[in-house]
């Protein structure tokens, strides 16, 4: 995640212009030089370009501007669209060894994300962070924010379906039938009473225990008996990550 503020140590570590950086600045002056320097150091830090002047903190602009001897305000004259910035972006990518993401890259990384990250992490923002980190590791410039969001959502859906398939396989036909019977809604009138009973049992299992009393204790015992009657396999969720289980529990 990109921080909102910077201390001196971070400015020095990530935003200092190196000798090889300065070589690229030869012939670039004023707003052009400052704009290029900001693009270069931002890309070095985050593996992507800033979307505009407003995304670059003031302290960063001032720190970079002092190094090349121009006013920080000059960045306001840098053109964020057009042939100049496209040329600068190409220079930066070439210098740092990055390339633009292809459709094949996006498909492969979506698959990686679902198998390596989303199977255990369900928070979209954290999944996105891991995805951006992998783009940086591979030295691939990530696609647009909208495309990244679609990749994250796709990975989360795929991981969810994968877990559902694994759990279903572990249940086996008998346990699966008992669970389906618990939640099934009959379509004919003769089955309505059974559905009502199943619905009542499911509601009982999901109900909050309430205040401690003899009655609530007996209710909890009934819940345990109902769950045991399902005879679910031991270790059914043993390898499911806690965050995934928490998400399922919240939706139950």
Backbone as CSV, one residue per row, in Angstrom:
resi,resn,N_x,N_y,N_z,CA_x,CA_y,CA_z,C_x,C_y,C_z
1,UNK,0.844,-1.194,0.000,0.000,0.000,0.000,0.876,1.239,0.000
2,UNK,0.506,2.247,-0.767,1.307,3.449,-0.869,0.982,4.390,0.283
3,UNK,1.993,4.804,1.056,1.747,5.605,2.245,1.308,7.015,1.931
4,UNK,0.594,7.619,2.894,0.104,8.980,2.712,1.171,10.003,3.071
5,UNK,2.094,9.645,3.957,3.123,10.573,4.391,4.493,9.929,4.338
6,UNK,5.533,10.760,4.439,6.893,10.252,4.310,7.767,10.877,5.390
7,UNK,8.654,10.053,5.961,9.648,10.621,6.855,10.947,10.796,6.070
8,UNK,11.927,11.419,6.704,13.176,11.742,6.014,13.879,10.482,5.524
9,UNK,13.904,9.447,6.356,14.596,8.215,5.974,13.983,7.603,4.718
10,UNK,12.665,7.632,4.637,12.005,7.053,3.468,12.257,7.888,2.219
11,UNK,12.256,9.198,2.385,12.563,10.065,1.246,13.967,9.781,0.716
12,UNK,14.907,9.640,1.622,16.291,9.386,1.208,16.416,8.019,0.542
13,UNK,15.759,7.008,1.126,15.900,5.647,0.607,15.275,5.469,-0.770
14,UNK,14.092,6.027,-0.963,13.348,5.725,-2.186,13.291,6.861,-3.208
15,UNK,13.610,8.075,-2.794,13.411,9.206,-3.702,14.695,9.966,-4.016
16,UNK,15.832,9.415,-3.615,17.113,10.029,-3.966,17.490,9.659,-5.397
17,UNK,17.884,10.642,-6.174,18.292,10.396,-7.554,19.703,9.812,-7.579
18,UNK,19.842,8.638,-8.160,21.132,7.972,-8.264,21.877,8.485,-9.492
19,UNK,23.142,8.098,-9.599,23.948,8.566,-10.737,23.327,8.147,-12.066
20,UNK,22.849,6.887,-12.124,22.246,6.432,-13.383,20.930,7.150,-13.674
21,UNK,20.242,7.594,-12.608,19.028,8.388,-12.808,19.373,9.740,-13.426
22,UNK,20.432,10.330,-12.920,20.829,11.659,-13.396,21.279,11.624,-14.856
23,UNK,21.824,10.489,-15.270,22.220,10.378,-16.675,21.011,10.503,-17.597
24,UNK,19.873,9.992,-17.143,18.656,10.083,-17.949,18.091,11.499,-17.971
25,UNK,18.499,12.313,-17.003,17.987,13.681,-16.913,18.750,14.664,-17.794
26,UNK,19.842,14.215,-18.383,20.630,15.105,-19.246,19.749,15.619,-20.387
27,UNK,19.721,16.937,-20.547,18.909,17.549,-21.599,17.483,17.850,-21.190
28,UNK,17.092,17.433,-19.986,15.732,17.698,-19.498,15.816,18.762,-18.410
29,UNK,15.155,19.883,-18.619,15.266,21.000,-17.688,13.894,21.469,-17.210
30,UNK,13.911,22.223,-16.119,12.687,22.823,-15.609,11.602,21.802,-15.325
31,UNK,10.387,22.125,-15.774,9.241,21.251,-15.530,9.439,19.881,-16.165
32,UNK,10.083,19.844,-17.327,10.313,18.570,-18.013,11.214,17.662,-17.184
33,UNK,12.297,18.237,-16.647,13.212,17.449,-15.829,12.570,16.981,-14.539
34,UNK,11.817,17.876,-13.894,11.170,17.509,-12.635,10.103,16.447,-12.868
35,UNK,9.318,16.627,-13.917,8.282,15.639,-14.219,8.875,14.270,-14.490
36,UNK,9.960,14.253,-15.271,10.608,12.977,-15.576,11.163,12.337,-14.305
37,UNK,11.817,13.131,-13.467,12.407,12.602,-12.236,11.338,12.014,-11.318
38,UNK,10.195,12.688,-11.221,9.098,12.185,-10.386,8.555,10.877,-10.955
39,UNK,8.380,10.822,-12.269,7.919,9.578,-12.900,8.889,8.432,-12.608
40,UNK,10.172,8.713,-12.761,11.198,7.688,-12.589,11.216,7.138,-11.168
41,UNK,11.234,8.027,-10.181,11.338,7.560,-8.797,10.029,6.928,-8.317
42,UNK,8.899,7.439,-8.779,7.614,6.833,-8.415,7.528,5.419,-8.980
43,UNK,7.965,5.254,-10.220,7.928,3.933,-10.847,8.893,2.981,-10.145
44,UNK,10.059,3.491,-9.769,11.034,2.668,-9.046,10.458,2.183,-7.720
45,UNK,9.662,3.038,-7.094,9.111,2.725,-5.772,7.905,1.801,-5.853
46,UNK,6.997,2.061,-6.802,5.706,1.371,-6.809,5.464,0.475,-8.019
47,UNK,6.348,0.520,-9.005,6.151,-0.318,-10.178,5.069,0.179,-11.110
48,UNK,4.708,1.422,-10.995,3.726,2.036,-11.892,3.914,3.544,-11.858
49,UNK,3.294,4.228,-12.817,3.391,5.682,-12.876,2.278,6.332,-12.055
50,UNK,2.534,7.535,-11.534,1.441,8.263,-10.868,0.389,8.649,-11.895
51,UNK,-0.853,8.703,-11.456,-1.934,9.030,-12.389,-2.039,10.533,-12.650
52,UNK,-1.332,11.325,-11.866,-1.360,12.767,-12.056,-0.607,13.465,-10.940
53,UNK,-0.523,14.767,-11.037,0.208,15.560,-10.051,-0.344,15.367,-8.647
54,UNK,-1.649,15.251,-8.509,-2.270,15.167,-7.186,-1.900,13.891,-6.435
55,UNK,-1.413,12.880,-7.145,-1.068,11.615,-6.491,0.327,11.653,-5.867
56,UNK,1.110,12.653,-6.198,2.481,12.747,-5.686,2.499,13.706,-4.498
57,UNK,2.831,13.230,-3.298,2.833,14.094,-2.115,3.771,15.291,-2.270
58,UNK,3.400,16.387,-1.652,4.168,17.629,-1.750,5.605,17.433,-1.286
59,UNK,5.790,16.694,-0.174,7.141,16.518,0.353,8.039,15.752,-0.615
60,UNK,7.439,14.844,-1.392,8.203,14.110,-2.398,8.632,15.048,-3.520
61,UNK,7.697,15.844,-4.003,8.010,16.787,-5.086,9.108,17.745,-4.645
62,UNK,8.999,18.263,-3.439,10.005,19.209,-2.939,11.370,18.547,-2.810
63,UNK,11.386,17.307,-2.329,12.646,16.586,-2.144,13.327,16.332,-3.489
64,UNK,12.563,15.897,-4.479,13.127,15.632,-5.805,13.545,16.940,-6.475
65,UNK,12.724,17.975,-6.331,13.024,19.267,-6.966,14.334,19.853,-6.454
66,UNK,14.584,19.731,-5.151,15.827,20.270,-4.581,17.052,19.588,-5.180
67,UNK,16.918,18.312,-5.505,18.065,17.568,-6.033,18.465,18.007,-7.438
68,UNK,17.505,18.529,-8.193,17.840,18.943,-9.560,17.832,20.462,-9.710
69,UNK,17.648,21.157,-8.583,17.779,22.604,-8.588,16.668,23.363,-9.275
70,UNK,15.436,22.885,-9.134,14.292,23.605,-9.698,13.247,23.801,-8.606
71,UNK,12.284,24.659,-8.867,11.210,24.896,-7.907,10.181,23.774,-7.982
72,UNK,9.681,23.368,-6.823,8.673,22.310,-6.791,7.431,22.707,-7.585
73,UNK,7.151,24.011,-7.621,5.970,24.493,-8.345,6.060,24.233,-9.845
74,UNK,7.272,23.990,-10.352,7.438,23.734,-11.790,6.674,22.493,-12.249
75,UNK,6.409,21.576,-11.318,5.696,20.358,-11.710,4.305,20.686,-12.238
76,UNK,3.775,21.834,-11.832,2.465,22.247,-12.320,2.446,22.525,-13.814
77,UNK,3.626,22.710,-14.409,3.711,22.988,-15.847,4.023,21.733,-16.669
78,UNK,4.166,20.616,-15.978,4.460,19.369,-16.696,3.174,18.823,-17.304
79,UNK,3.229,18.406,-18.561,2.055,17.886,-19.256,1.885,16.395,-18.950
80,UNK,0.724,16.035,-18.398,0.475,14.649,-18.000,-0.183,13.830,-19.108
81,UNK,-0.360,14.426,-20.255,-0.833,13.702,-21.436,-0.019,14.185,-22.631
82,UNK,0.018,13.364,-23.667,0.716,13.780,-24.873,1.964,12.970,-25.159
83,UNK,2.651,13.351,-26.216,3.799,12.584,-26.702,4.998,12.645,-25.759
84,UNK,5.180,13.782,-25.075,6.352,13.917,-24.200,6.308,12.928,-23.047
85,UNK,5.184,12.879,-22.348,5.105,11.968,-21.201,5.120,10.513,-21.657
86,UNK,4.572,10.219,-22.829,4.630,8.846,-23.329,6.074,8.446,-23.624
87,UNK,6.838,9.382,-24.160,8.259,9.118,-24.408,8.999,8.918,-23.090
88,UNK,8.687,9.749,-22.101,9.314,9.612,-20.788,8.977,8.267,-20.154
89,UNK,7.729,7.858,-20.262,7.324,6.566,-19.701,8.088,5.422,-20.358
90,UNK,8.246,5.492,-21.666,8.986,4.445,-22.378,10.439,4.409,-21.910
91,UNK,11.035,5.588,-21.702,12.411,5.654,-21.201,12.530,5.009,-19.825
92,UNK,11.579,5.319,-18.959,11.607,4.790,-17.591,11.469,3.272,-17.604
93,UNK,10.511,2.766,-18.373,10.324,1.309,-18.446,11.597,0.626,-18.934
94,UNK,12.172,1.169,-19.976,13.382,0.574,-20.541,14.527,0.608,-19.533
95,UNK,14.659,1.725,-18.831,15.736,1.883,-17.849,15.595,0.896,-16.693
96,UNK,14.372,0.668,-16.242,14.136,-0.187,-15.077,13.842,-1.643,-15.444
97,UNK,13.756,-1.931,-16.738,13.538,-3.312,-17.162,12.110,-3.787,-17.028
98,UNK,11.161,-2.873,-17.111,9.740,-3.227,-17.035,9.143,-3.305,-18.435
99,UNK,7.981,-3.942,-18.508,7.213,-3.969,-19.750,5.737,-3.858,-19.414
100,UNK,4.938,-3.520,-20.409,3.499,-3.409,-20.205,2.873,-4.793,-20.054
101,UNK,1.834,-4.886,-19.254,1.138,-6.159,-19.055,0.337,-6.522,-20.299
102,UNK,0.433,-7.771,-20.703,-0.352,-8.275,-21.826,-1.609,-8.963,-21.291
103,UNK,-2.504,-9.316,-22.194,-3.705,-10.065,-21.797,-3.299,-11.402,-21.184
104,UNK,-2.287,-12.041,-21.773,-1.811,-13.323,-21.243,-1.256,-13.156,-19.824
105,UNK,-0.538,-12.054,-19.581,-0.024,-11.773,-18.234,-1.172,-11.657,-17.241
106,UNK,-2.196,-10.924,-17.626,-3.324,-10.693,-16.730,-4.057,-11.995,-16.416
107,UNK,-4.218,-12.839,-17.422,-4.886,-14.124,-17.196,-4.050,-15.017,-16.283
108,UNK,-2.735,-15.048,-16.532,-1.855,-15.887,-15.715,-1.815,-15.400,-14.268
109,UNK,-1.759,-14.091,-14.078,-1.681,-13.551,-12.724,-3.014,-13.657,-11.989
110,UNK,-4.109,-13.632,-12.718,-5.408,-13.862,-12.075,-5.474,-15.292,-11.547
111,UNK,-4.965,-16.239,-12.343,-4.912,-17.626,-11.890,-4.001,-17.790,-10.688
112,UNK,-2.828,-17.156,-10.745,-1.898,-17.199,-9.608,-2.549,-16.611,-8.366
113,UNK,-3.254,-15.519,-8.541,-3.880,-14.832,-7.413,-4.922,-15.716,-6.737
114,UNK,-5.709,-16.425,-7.529,-6.755,-17.277,-6.955,-6.163,-18.471,-6.214
115,UNK,-5.046,-19.004,-6.716,-4.454,-20.206,-6.127,-3.533,-19.916,-4.947
116,UNK,-2.841,-18.786,-4.996,-1.804,-18.513,-3.998,-2.253,-17.525,-2.925
117,UNK,-3.143,-16.602,-3.284,-3.524,-15.541,-2.349,-4.987,-15.641,-1.924
118,UNK,-5.895,-15.637,-2.898,-7.323,-15.545,-2.588,-7.875,-16.793,-1.914
119,UNK,-7.161,-17.907,-1.970,-7.650,-19.113,-1.302,-7.620,-18.943,0.216
120,UNK,-6.784,-17.998,0.703,-6.654,-17.795,2.144,-6.992,-16.381,2.587
121,UNK,-6.985,-15.433,1.671,-7.242,-14.028,2.006,-8.462,-13.547,1.241
122,UNK,-9.485,-13.096,1.969,-10.735,-12.713,1.321,-10.937,-11.207,1.252
123,UNK,-10.040,-10.426,1.845,-10.190,-8.973,1.809,-9.659,-8.439,0.478
124,UNK,-10.518,-7.825,-0.332,-10.103,-7.375,-1.666,-8.900,-6.440,-1.658
125,UNK,-8.808,-5.545,-0.666,-7.691,-4.605,-0.651,-6.365,-5.317,-0.425
126,UNK,-6.372,-6.342,0.442,-5.147,-7.095,0.682,-4.779,-7.954,-0.527
127,UNK,-5.791,-8.515,-1.171,-5.538,-9.310,-2.380,-4.943,-8.415,-3.465
128,UNK,-5.455,-7.198,-3.577,-4.929,-6.249,-4.568,-3.471,-5.900,-4.271
129,UNK,-3.140,-5.715,-3.003,-1.754,-5.416,-2.629,-0.815,-6.534,-3.066
130,UNK,-1.241,-7.772,-2.825,-0.411,-8.911,-3.219,-0.251,-8.970,-4.738
131,UNK,-1.317,-8.642,-5.448,-1.259,-8.645,-6.908,-0.278,-7.591,-7.412
132,UNK,-0.343,-6.397,-6.855,0.578,-5.338,-7.264,2.023,-5.720,-6.938
133,UNK,2.208,-6.377,-5.796,3.546,-6.829,-5.436,4.093,-7.843,-6.422
134,UNK,3.233,-8.723,-6.916,3.672,-9.721,-7.892,3.986,-9.065,-9.236
135,UNK,3.201,-8.070,-9.613,3.527,-7.316,-10.828,4.920,-6.701,-10.701
136,UNK,5.213,-6.114,-9.541,6.533,-5.504,-9.340,7.632,-6.555,-9.381
137,UNK,7.386,-7.697,-8.740,8.405,-8.749,-8.714,8.743,-9.219,-10.124
138,UNK,7.725,-9.311,-10.973,7.926,-9.763,-12.349,8.349,-8.634,-13.282
139,UNK,8.403,-7.419,-12.742,8.746,-6.229,-13.532,7.793,-6.062,-14.718
140,UNK,6.518,-6.135,-14.380,5.457,-5.898,-15.357,4.637,-4.716,-14.862
141,UNK,4.395,-3.757,-15.726,3.573,-2.615,-15.342,2.115,-3.054,-15.268
142,UNK,1.450,-2.843,-14.146,0.066,-3.305,-14.006,-0.887,-2.541,-14.918
143,UNK,-2.038,-3.140,-15.220,-3.040,-2.459,-16.050,-3.766,-1.383,-15.251
144,UNK,-4.854,-0.882,-15.780,-5.604,0.191,-15.130,-6.214,-0.283,-13.811
145,UNK,-6.598,0.688,-12.984,-7.209,0.364,-11.690,-8.474,-0.466,-11.875
146,UNK,-9.260,-0.144,-12.905,-10.480,-0.901,-13.157,-10.193,-2.344,-13.520
147,UNK,-9.162,-2.547,-14.335,-8.791,-3.908,-14.721,-8.246,-4.680,-13.524
148,UNK,-7.477,-4.023,-12.671,-6.975,-4.673,-11.459,-8.128,-5.137,-10.574
149,UNK,-9.146,-4.286,-10.456,-10.304,-4.641,-9.642,-10.999,-5.876,-10.198
150,UNK,-11.130,-5.946,-11.517,-11.761,-7.120,-12.128,-10.927,-8.377,-11.906
151,UNK,-9.608,-8.241,-11.954,-8.735,-9.384,-11.690,-8.910,-9.884,-10.259
152,UNK,-8.976,-8.952,-9.322,-9.148,-9.322,-7.911,-10.486,-10.025,-7.704
153,UNK,-11.542,-9.460,-8.257,-12.868,-10.065,-8.097,-12.932,-11.447,-8.729
154,UNK,-12.323,-11.592,-9.899,-12.308,-12.890,-10.570,-11.556,-13.924,-9.741
155,UNK,-10.417,-13.526,-9.175,-9.627,-14.449,-8.359,-10.392,-14.869,-7.109
156,UNK,-11.080,-13.932,-6.486,-11.857,-14.250,-5.287,-12.992,-15.221,-5.619
157,UNK,-13.667,-14.996,-6.746,-14.746,-15.910,-7.151,-14.203,-17.304,-7.454
158,UNK,-13.094,-17.356,-8.176,-12.513,-18.649,-8.541,-12.076,-19.420,-7.304
159,UNK,-11.442,-18.720,-6.363,-10.999,-19.374,-5.131,-12.188,-19.888,-4.330
160,UNK,-13.264,-19.111,-4.304,-14.467,-19.528,-3.577,-15.053,-20.800,-4.186
161,UNK,-15.122,-20.832,-5.507,-15.659,-22.023,-6.182,-14.759,-23.231,-5.962
162,UNK,-13.456,-22.994,-5.954,-12.515,-24.087,-5.728,-12.701,-24.687,-4.343
163,UNK,-12.855,-23.808,-3.339,-13.089,-24.308,-1.987,-14.408,-25.074,-1.906
164,UNK,-15.431,-24.556,-2.561,-16.731,-25.226,-2.539,-16.624,-26.632,-3.126
165,UNK,-15.869,-26.766,-4.210,-15.695,-28.079,-4.838,-14.935,-29.031,-3.923
166,UNK,-13.886,-28.521,-3.273,-13.096,-29.372,-2.375,-13.939,-29.873,-1.205
167,UNK,-14.701,-28.953,-0.610,-15.526,-29.326,0.539,-16.589,-30.336,0.122
168,UNK,-17.187,-30.124,-1.050,-18.214,-31.047,-1.534,-17.638,-32.446,-1.737
169,UNK,-16.419,-32.532,-2.264,-15.782,-33.835,-2.467,-15.516,-34.536,-1.138
170,UNK,-15.128,-33.756,-0.136,-14.830,-34.349,1.169,-16.099,-34.830,1.881
171,UNK,-17.205,-34.180,1.603,-18.449,-34.542,2.276,-18.921,-35.937,1.888
172,UNK,-18.830,-36.240,0.611,-19.352,-37.517,0.143,-20.857,-37.439,-0.055
173,UNK,-21.444,-38.393,-0.761,-22.874,-38.354,-1.107,-23.808,-38.339,0.101
174,UNK,-23.520,-39.137,1.120,-24.442,-39.245,2.260,-24.514,-37.947,3.051
175,UNK,-23.349,-37.416,3.408,-23.331,-36.167,4.171,-23.902,-35.028,3.342
176,UNK,-23.609,-35.030,2.049,-24.150,-33.994,1.176,-25.673,-34.050,1.156
177,UNK,-26.224,-35.251,1.102,-27.678,-35.409,1.086,-28.295,-34.891,2.381
178,UNK,-27.637,-35.163,3.513,-28.170,-34.686,4.799,-28.156,-33.157,4.865
179,UNK,-27.087,-32.555,4.357,-27.011,-31.092,4.359,-28.054,-30.483,3.426
180,UNK,-28.193,-31.062,2.243,-29.180,-30.547,1.296,-30.589,-30.682,1.849
181,UNK,-30.844,-31.768,2.542,-32.157,-31.969,3.150,-32.425,-30.919,4.226
182,UNK,-31.353,-30.487,4.877,-31.493,-29.492,5.939,-31.930,-28.136,5.390
183,UNK,-31.460,-27.805,4.190,-31.734,-26.470,3.647,-32.704,-26.485,2.474
184,UNK,-33.119,-27.693,2.037,-33.958,-27.787,0.842,-35.334,-27.187,1.075
185,UNK,-35.906,-26.660,0.006,-37.280,-26.148,0.031,-38.105,-27.005,-0.917
186,UNK,-39.045,-27.734,-0.374,-39.845,-28.646,-1.194,-40.788,-27.874,-2.102
187,UNK,-41.015,-28.395,-3.291,-41.875,-27.716,-4.249,-43.315,-28.224,-4.199
188,UNK,-43.529,-29.353,-3.518,-44.899,-29.864,-3.468,-45.470,-29.697,-2.069
189,UNK,-46.758,-29.718,-1.974,-47.436,-29.456,-0.704,-47.131,-30.513,0.338
190,UNK,-46.973,-31.791,-0.103,-46.697,-32.852,0.853,-45.357,-32.659,1.544
191,UNK,-44.419,-31.936,0.873,-43.088,-31.765,1.442,-42.940,-30.501,2.241
192,UNK,-44.021,-29.686,2.297,-43.885,-28.401,2.971,-43.601,-28.571,4.453
193,UNK,-44.241,-29.549,5.090,-44.009,-29.754,6.519,-42.567,-30.143,6.792
194,UNK,-42.015,-31.005,5.914,-40.620,-31.395,6.079,-39.709,-30.191,5.908
195,UNK,-40.050,-29.338,4.947,-39.242,-28.141,4.731,-39.321,-27.223,5.934
196,UNK,-40.535,-27.112,6.494,-40.688,-26.268,7.677,-39.850,-26.795,8.827
197,UNK,-39.856,-28.129,8.990,-39.070,-28.725,10.068,-37.577,-28.505,9.839
198,UNK,-37.153,-28.693,8.569,-35.743,-28.484,8.257,-35.351,-27.033,8.474
199,UNK,-36.251,-26.124,8.059,-35.967,-24.708,8.248,-35.875,-24.343,9.712
200,UNK,-36.760,-24.935,10.526,-36.727,-24.668,11.965,-35.437,-25.188,12.580
201,UNK,-34.992,-26.365,12.134,-33.752,-26.935,12.658,-32.554,-26.075,12.272
202,UNK,-32.536,-25.618,11.025,-31.439,-24.762,10.579,-31.429,-23.453,11.363
203,UNK,-32.601,-22.886,11.587,-32.695,-21.650,12.374,-32.216,-21.875,13.799
204,UNK,-32.542,-23.051,14.342,-32.105,-23.384,15.699,-30.580,-23.435,15.771
205,UNK,-29.959,-24.081,14.788,-28.499,-24.214,14.779,-27.830,-22.849,14.677
206,UNK,-28.413,-21.950,13.884,-27.811,-20.640,13.650,-28.125,-19.624,14.745
207,UNK,-29.101,-19.923,15.598,-29.564,-18.950,16.582,-28.492,-18.626,17.618
208,UNK,-28.523,-17.395,18.104,-27.615,-16.971,19.166,-27.984,-17.675,20.466
209,UNK,-27.008,-18.032,21.304,-27.319,-18.747,22.546,-28.097,-17.912,23.551
210,UNK,-27.999,-16.594,23.474,-28.725,-15.743,24.408,-28.113,-15.764,25.802
211,UNK,-28.888,-15.314,26.775,-28.404,-15.256,28.159,-28.235,-16.660,28.727
212,UNK,-27.292,-16.790,29.650,-27.029,-18.089,30.263,-28.177,-18.470,31.193
213,UNK,-28.738,-19.640,30.936,-29.818,-20.159,31.771,-29.934,-21.648,31.504
214,UNK,-30.740,-22.317,32.299,-30.951,-23.744,32.083,-31.594,-23.976,30.719
215,UNK,-32.527,-23.116,30.360,-33.207,-23.265,29.069,-32.234,-23.084,27.906
216,UNK,-31.380,-22.044,27.996,-30.430,-21.813,26.905,-29.410,-22.943,26.824
217,UNK,-29.037,-23.501,27.984,-28.097,-24.619,27.985,-28.710,-25.830,27.287
218,UNK,-29.982,-26.105,27.563,-30.652,-27.237,26.922,-30.782,-27.002,25.414
219,UNK,-31.009,-25.734,25.042,-31.100,-25.406,23.613,-29.773,-25.663,22.919
220,UNK,-28.679,-25.279,23.582,-27.358,-25.504,22.998,-27.054,-26.992,22.878
221,UNK,-27.517,-27.779,23.827,-27.347,-29.235,23.742,-28.099,-29.778,22.534
222,UNK,-29.310,-29.255,22.314,-30.091,-29.676,21.143,-29.357,-29.311,19.850
223,UNK,-28.708,-28.151,19.851,-27.939,-27.745,18.672,-26.809,-28.737,18.401
224,UNK,-26.083,-29.086,19.457,-24.973,-30.027,19.297,-25.462,-31.367,18.761
225,UNK,-26.585,-31.819,19.271,-27.143,-33.083,18.797,-27.507,-32.989,17.315
226,UNK,-28.080,-31.849,16.929,-28.481,-31.668,15.530,-27.266,-31.648,14.611
227,UNK,-26.202,-30.970,15.057,-24.983,-30.906,14.245,-24.330,-32.277,14.152
228,UNK,-24.276,-32.997,15.280,-23.675,-34.331,15.270,-24.455,-35.290,14.384
229,UNK,-25.766,-35.081,14.313,-26.600,-35.960,13.485,-26.265,-35.824,12.005
230,UNK,-25.677,-34.693,11.637,-25.262,-34.515,10.243,-24.082,-35.417,9.902
231,UNK,-23.328,-35.823,10.932,-22.205,-36.756,10.767,-21.223,-36.268,9.697
232,UNK,-20.760,-35.026,9.874,-19.808,-34.461,8.922,-18.428,-35.079,9.131
233,UNK,-17.639,-35.219,8.068,-16.308,-35.828,8.188,-15.403,-35.038,9.133
234,UNK,-14.574,-35.751,9.865,-13.600,-35.103,10.745,-12.583,-34.344,9.888
235,UNK,-12.241,-33.143,10.311,-11.254,-32.350,9.578,-11.772,-31.759,8.289
236,UNK,-13.087,-31.617,8.183,-13.689,-31.104,6.952,-13.119,-29.737,6.566
237,UNK,-12.896,-28.887,7.568,-12.399,-27.534,7.304,-10.984,-27.325,7.850
238,UNK,-10.255,-28.407,8.065,-8.957,-28.316,8.740,-7.964,-27.407,8.025
239,UNK,-7.963,-27.416,6.706,-6.977,-26.624,5.968,-7.558,-25.340,5.387
240,UNK,-8.771,-25.001,5.801,-9.384,-23.760,5.323,-8.876,-22.603,6.178
241,UNK,-8.390,-21.564,5.535,-7.822,-20.421,6.254,-8.877,-19.767,7.143
242,UNK,-8.475,-19.272,8.314,-9.431,-18.648,9.244,-10.261,-17.536,8.613
243,UNK,-9.647,-16.713,7.762,-10.405,-15.610,7.162,-11.486,-16.124,6.214
244,UNK,-11.208,-17.234,5.557,-12.218,-17.824,4.677,-13.377,-18.354,5.513
245,UNK,-13.049,-19.049,6.598,-14.091,-19.567,7.487,-14.911,-18.428,8.092
246,UNK,-14.233,-17.350,8.476,-14.947,-16.200,9.041,-15.935,-15.629,8.029
247,UNK,-15.509,-15.571,6.768,-16.396,-15.058,5.732,-17.607,-15.949,5.532
248,UNK,-17.387,-17.262,5.512,-18.512,-18.196,5.375,-19.451,-18.089,6.570
249,UNK,-18.863,-17.982,7.753,-19.673,-17.907,8.970,-20.540,-16.643,8.966
250,UNK,-19.973,-15.548,8.495,-20.718,-14.285,8.470,-21.882,-14.335,7.484
251,UNK,-21.736,-15.139,6.424,-22.786,-15.232,5.411,-23.821,-16.300,5.718
252,UNK,-23.547,-17.136,6.699,-24.445,-18.266,6.987,-25.785,-17.787,7.543
